[in-house]
Amino acid sequence: GRESLVADLAFDEGLQLLTQIRDERPALPIVVMTAWGDIDLAVRAMRAGAKSFVEKPWDNRKLVQILEREIAAGKGAREQSALHGREQRDALLIQRALMPASLPLTPRFELAGAWQPAGTLGGDCYDVFTFGPDAIGVSIADVAGKGLPAALLMSSLQAAVKAFAHDAPSPQALCASVNRLLCGQMIAGRFVTMVYLRLDAGRGT
């Protein structure tokens, strides 16, 4: 009937507003109140981002309990989000500090490099090693995935390459040593793609 159609239109407008609020303020608790209560409307409201669904007429004591619960949950979510944001920023600064601050300049080689994360922690890295005026080593690697797990594995990879670069007689030996070390730390489903090359201007290799 017409009354049902008006109710559906009003609720659809409310859902649109709810979705807009959820997009702009994801941690804000939302309680939906309506006189047309049924399972389908409640499910649609929850999917759109509502935390609680209250039917009219309501019980004041119960409504206050719901609001207090949602306010406490929203405050906790905002605090957790702020803490997560600080941790992400700190981790990104640490990851940036692990990258070479400057690249070597020798009579035979001039190098340039840049590293720009796509707004989040990742597993891309590079490094350069000098073996006298005529020889350098260059590593470029990409740990599969994004986020903190990839960043932690990337820092382990960088440390391993640094540890083996000056002792390994060849790129093959370095990669074999790094591979053995990382295989002991790798979890299922993770892998690293890495290239390491040694440029020797004296030998032309």
C-alpha positions in Angstrom: 0.0 0.0 0.0 0.9 3.7 -0.1 2.0 3.7 3.5 4.4 0.9 3.0 5.8 2.5 -0.1 6.4 5.8 1.9 8.1 3.8 4.6 10.4 2.0 2.2 11.3 5.4 0.5 12.1 7.0 3.9 14.1 4.0 5.0 16.1 4.0 1.7 16.9 7.6 2.3 18.1 6.8 5.8 20.3 4.0 4.4 21.8 6.3 1.9 22.6 8.8 4.7 24.0 6.0 6.8 26.3 4.8 4.0 27.5 8.4 3.5 28.3 8.8 7.2 30.0 5.4 7.4 32.3 6.4 4.4 33.2 9.7 6.1 33.4 8.6 9.7 34.1 4.8 9.8 34.5 4.7 13.6 31.3 6.6 14.5 28.7 4.4 16.1 25.3 4.5 14.4 22.0 3.5 16.0 19.0 3.2 13.7 15.5 3.8 15.0 12.4 3.1 13.0 8.7 2.4 13.4 8.8 -0.2 10.6 10.8 -3.0 12.2 11.4 -6.3 10.4 14.3 -8.6 9.8 14.9 -7.4 6.3 15.2 -3.8 7.3 17.5 -4.7 10.2 19.8 -6.7 8.0 19.9 -3.9 5.4 20.7 -1.4 8.2 23.5 -3.5 9.7 25.0 -4.1 6.2 25.0 -0.4 5.6 27.0 0.2 8.8 24.5 0.5 11.7 25.7 -1.0 15.0 22.2 -1.3 16.6 18.6 -1.3 15.5 15.8 0.0 17.7 12.1 -0.2 17.0 9.5 2.4 18.0 8.0 2.6 20.6 11.2 2.2 22.6 12.0 1.6 26.3 14.0 4.5 27.7 16.1 2.4 30.0 17.0 -0.1 27.2 17.7 2.7 24.7 20.1 4.4 27.2 21.9 1.1 27.7 22.3 0.7 23.9 23.6 4.3 23.5 26.0 3.9 26.4 27.3 0.6 24.9 27.7 2.1 21.4 29.4 5.3 22.7 31.9 3.2 24.7 32.5 0.9 21.7 33.0 3.9 19.4 35.4 5.6 21.7 37.4 2.4 21.9 37.4 2.0 18.1 38.6 5.6 17.7 41.4 5.2 20.2 42.5 1.9 18.6 42.4 3.6 15.2 44.6 6.5 16.4 47.0 4.0 18.0 47.2 2.0 14.8 47.8 5.2 12.8 50.7 6.2 15.0 52.2 2.7 14.8 51.9 2.7 11.0 53.6 6.1 10.8 56.4 5.0 13.1 56.9 1.8 11.2 57.0 3.7 7.9 59.7 6.1 9.3 61.7 3.1 10.5 61.4 1.4 7.1 62.4 4.6 5.3 65.5 4.8 7.6 66.5 1.3 6.6 66.9 2.4 3.0 70.3 3.8 1.9 70.4 7.5 2.8 72.9 8.1 0.0 74.3 6.0 -2.9 78.1 5.7 -3.5 79.9 7.8 -6.0 83.1 6.3 -7.4 85.4 7.3 -10.2 83.7 4.6 -12.3 80.1 4.6 -11.1 77.4 7.2 -10.4 74.1 5.8 -9.1 70.7 7.3 -8.3 67.7 5.6 -6.7 64.3 6.5 -5.2 61.9 4.7 -2.9 58.3 5.9 -2.5 55.8 3.6 -0.7 52.2 3.6 -2.0 50.8 5.0 1.2 51.4 1.9 3.3 54.1 -0.4 4.5 55.5 -2.7 1.8 58.2 -5.1 0.9 60.2 -3.3 -1.8 63.9 -2.4 -1.1 67.2 -1.8 -2.7 70.8 -1.4 -1.5 74.3 -0.7 -3.0 77.7 -1.9 -1.8 81.1 -0.6 -2.8 84.0 -3.0 -3.4 86.7 -0.4 -4.2 86.8 2.2 -6.9 86.0 -0.3 -9.8 83.4 -2.6 -8.3 79.9 -2.3 -6.7 77.1 -4.6 -5.8 73.4 -3.7 -6.3 70.4 -5.6 -4.8 66.8 -4.9 -5.6 64.1 -7.0 -3.9 60.3 -7.3 -3.6 58.7 -9.2 -0.7 55.3 -10.6 -1.8 52.4 -8.7 -0.1 52.0 -5.5 1.8 51.7 -4.3 5.3 53.7 -5.2 8.4 54.5 -8.8 7.6 56.1 -7.8 4.3 57.9 -4.9 6.0 59.3 -7.2 8.7 60.5 -9.7 6.1 62.0 -6.9 4.0 64.1 -5.7 7.0 65.3 -9.2 7.6 66.2 -9.6 3.9 68.1 -6.3 3.9 70.1 -7.3 7.0 71.0 -10.7 5.4 72.1 -9.1 2.2 74.3 -6.6 4.1 75.8 -9.4 6.2 76.7 -11.6 3.2 77.6 -8.9 0.5 81.2 -8.4 1.5 82.0 -12.0 2.2 80.3 -13.7 -0.7 82.7 -14.4 -3.6 79.9 -14.2 -6.2 76.2 -13.1 -6.7 75.3 -16.8 -6.8 76.9 -17.5 -3.4 75.3 -14.4 -1.8 71.8 -15.4 -3.1 72.3 -19.0 -1.9 73.2 -17.7 1.6 70.3 -15.3 1.8 67.9 -17.9 0.5 69.0 -20.4 3.2 68.5 -17.8 5.9 65.1 -16.6 4.7 63.8 -20.1 4.2 64.2 -20.6 8.0 62.1 -17.5 8.7 59.5 -17.7 5.9 55.8 -18.6 6.6 53.7 -20.5 4.2 52.5 -18.4 1.2 55.3 -15.8 1.4 58.2 -15.4 -1.0 60.7 -12.9 -2.1 61.9 -11.9 -5.6 65.4 -10.5 -5.6 68.1 -9.7 -8.0 71.7 -9.1 -7.0 74.4 -8.1 -9.4 78.1 -7.2 -9.1 79.4 -4.6 -11.5 83.2 -4.7 -12.1 84.5 -1.9 -14.4 88.1 -3.2 -14.2 87.1 -6.6 -15.5 84.2 -5.4 -17.7 81.8 -7.9 -16.0 
